[in-house]
């Protein structure tokens, strides 16, 4: 249609053309906004944030972090806000200090009796991230049968009770749907005996057992926090004999990953990450969410 053709159209036809042009311009603007990430993430479509539950022990709660925003759930919230916009995701921290996945440990605190479990069990979520095993690895709580090559729910309470929690989590999806779920292999233990924990159980058994639990539950392979935070199969020869130490002058020879557990004025108990460690842990979870 030429310019002269438009000039000779009737008034009603001209208005129609103008309306079509407005629609086209608005559609183009919306497409550009979506392409550049200017329109929010999932909240733009649903009107409500994506609910993320972080379930676990004191490592999830963020013990030894300098503040709440430096915990892994806190850092995860910050990363999701930065990518998708504030309000697109809501991250809830259901971590409980000292909690075991076992319902009946010999000398510790089962997650199932804690207020964090109660709050988690009455909620609904789109995504559930679970990490347990560190407190179960205390010598007094660990069952020898759980260290077998292929323990079962019948022989190992860690397997049985972990599967029970996963089953419960599967029933807590928003709108009756099954949430996106994964479990995680806990971080390494850098010094044997810390809080009564056994380094062989945490550094050898849990990296093998956690994927077996995930497979039995029909979940994807677990997020490998053990390796991400410096764990390795040859830890017996590469980990410092007395554990990680805070930076000192002159420097104490130790693996670079010790910086994820020991910093000046931060954590250095060789079990809980410091702020940098929690941030790296959050990055692993963030990558899982973005990918899925």
N, C-alpha and C positions, 0 to 999 in steps of 0.2 A: 504494500500500500504506500503510495507516494504522499508527500506533504500536501499537494493539491487535492488529492483524494480525501484526505482528512478534513480539509477546509470546507469541502462541499457536502460532508455528511450531515445528517440531521442532528438536532440537539441531543436526542435520546441516545443515538448511536455513539456520539462523542463522549457522553457520560459513561457509557459502558466501557469504552476504550480506556478512559481515565481510571476506572475502577480496576480493570485488568492490570494496568500498569502499576497501580498501587500494590496490588496483591503480589505481583512479580517482584517488586522492590522489597517488600516485607519478607517474602520467602527467601530472597537472596541474602538479606541481612541476617535472618535466622540461621541460614546455612553457614554463613561466615562465622557467626558467633559460636556455633557448635564446633566448627572446624578448629577455631582458635581456643576452644576451651573456656569461652566467656560465659556460656550457659552452664549452670551447676551440674554436678555429677548425678548420681541416682536420685537425689532429692528433687531434681527438676521434673522427673517423670512421676514420682510417687507422692511427692508432697511431704514425706516423712523421711527421717534419716535411716540409713542402713545401720542396724544394731549389731555391734560386735562385742562378744563376750570373751574376755581373757580369764581362763580358769587355771588355777594352780596353787603353788605353795608360796613361800616368801620370795622366791625369785620373780614370780609373777607380780606379787604385791609390790616389790621394789625395795626390799630391805637393803639398807646401806646406800641407797640413792640419795643424792644431796637434797632433792625435793621431789614432789609428786610428778612434776612435769618431766623429770629425768628418769622415771621408771619406764619400763618397756611399754606398758599400755599408754602412759602419758606421751612418750615419744611417738608411738604409733598414731595417736590422735593428731599430733602436730603434723606428721607426714601426710596423713589422709586429708587434713584440712588444706594443706599447701597444694595438693594435687587436684582435689575435687571441690574445694570451697568449704568454708566453715558451715556446719549444719548438714553436710551431706552424709557424714558418718558420725555415729556416737559410740565411743569405745568405753566399755564398763570393765572395771578391774575387780575380779572376784578371787584374787589371790589371798591365801591365808597362811600366816607364819607357822612354820613347823608342821604343815599338813602332810599326811600320807594319803596315797590312793587306797591303801588297805583299810578296810572297815574295822578290823580288829588287830591293830599292831600291838606289840608287846609293851612298848614303853613310849608311845608318842600320841599324836593328836590326829585322828582320822578326819579327813576333809568333810566327811558325811555328817559330822556333828557340829560343824562350825557355822556361824552366822552367814559367812560368805556363800556356803553351799545352799543354805535356805533361800537367800536372796536370788541366787542363780536359778534355783529350781522352780521359782514362781514367775520367772521372766520369759520373754519370747525374743528370739534372736534370728538374724539373717546369717551370721557367721559365728562359729564357736572355735576358739583356739585353746587347746588343753596341753598342759605340761606338768607331769608328776614323775616321781621316782627318786629324787634327791634325798628326801627324808626317809623313804622306804629303805634306802641303802645304808641306813645305820645298822651297825653290826647286830644290835639287839633286836631289830625288827625284820631283818632280811631272812627269808626262808631259803635254805640250801636248794630246795627243788626248783626255785626260780632261776638258779644259775645253770640249770641243765641246758643242753643245746636247743631243745624245743619244748619248753614247759607248756602245760595246758592250763585251762581254767580249773580243771579238777586238781591239779598238783600245785598250782601257784596262785596265791591270793592276789598278787599284784596283777596278774593277767585277768583273773576273774572279776576283780573289783574295777579295774580300768575299763573292761568291756561293759560293765554295768553302768558306769558313768557315761560312756559314749552312747549307750542305748538311751539313757535318760536325755542326754543332750539332743539326740535325734528327734525327740518328741517335743522340743521347745521351739520349733521353727515358727516364724511369723506367718499367720494365715494358715496354719496347719501344714505348711511345707517343711520338708527336712532342711535344716540349715546347711550351709557350706561348712564342713568341719575338717579339722586336722589335729593331730597330736604332734608333739615335738620331743626330740631327744634332748635331755637336759645338758647344761654346760659341763665341762670337765671339772673334776676335783683336783686341785693342784697340790694339795698336801693331805696325806692319809691321816685319818683320825679327826679331822676338823668336824666339830659338832658330833663326834662319834660315828662319822660316815666312813665307809670303806672305799678306798680308791679303785680297787679291782671291780667292785660292783658298779660304780659310776662310770669308770673309763673303759671297761671291757664288756660287762654284761648289758647295761642299759642301751648302749649303741646297737647291740644285736637284738635285744628283746623288744625295744620300742617299735621297730619296723614289723616284727612278727605280730604285735598287738594290732597295729594299724591294718595289716593284711587280714587278720582274723575278723576285724570289725568292718571290712569292706571300704576302708578309707584309703586315700592316696598315700604314697610314702611320706613319712613324717618330715617335718622341717628339721634339718640337721643342725641344731644349735651347738651340739658337741663339737663338730668340726669347725663351724663358723667362728667359735670363740677359742680356737686353738687346740682342740682335742685331736689326738692322733693315735693310730694303732701302736706306735712305738713309744708311747708316753713313758714307759718304764726307764728308757734310756735318755729321753729328751727333756723330761720335766725336771726342774731343780729338786735336788734331794730334800731340801728344807722348804720347798714351796716358793711361790713368788714373793718378791719384796718391793716395797715402795722405791721410787727412784732415789738414788743416793750418790754421794760424791766421796770417793770415786765410784763409778757405776758398778753395780753387781751384775756379772754376766748371767743373763737369763733370756728365755725366748721373748720375742717381740709381743706375743699374745699376753704376756704377764701384764702389759699395760692396760688390758681390758679388765683386770681384776685388782690391780694395785696402783693407786695414784696418791700423790700427796693430799692429805686432808680428805681422802675418800676411802672407799672400801679396800681392805686388804686382808680379808679372812680366808682367801683361797677357795671360796665356795661361791659367794655372791659377786656378780659383776660390779664394776664401778660405773660411773655415768657413761663412759665411752662404750663399755661392754653392753649396757642396757640399750644404748642407741643402736649398736650393731644388731642386737637381738631383735629390736623393733624393725630394723630394715629387712631382716629375713621374713618377718611376718607380713610387712608391707608388700614385699615382692610377691608373696603367695597370694595376697588379696588382689593385687593388680592383675596378676596372671590369670586368676580364676574368676 
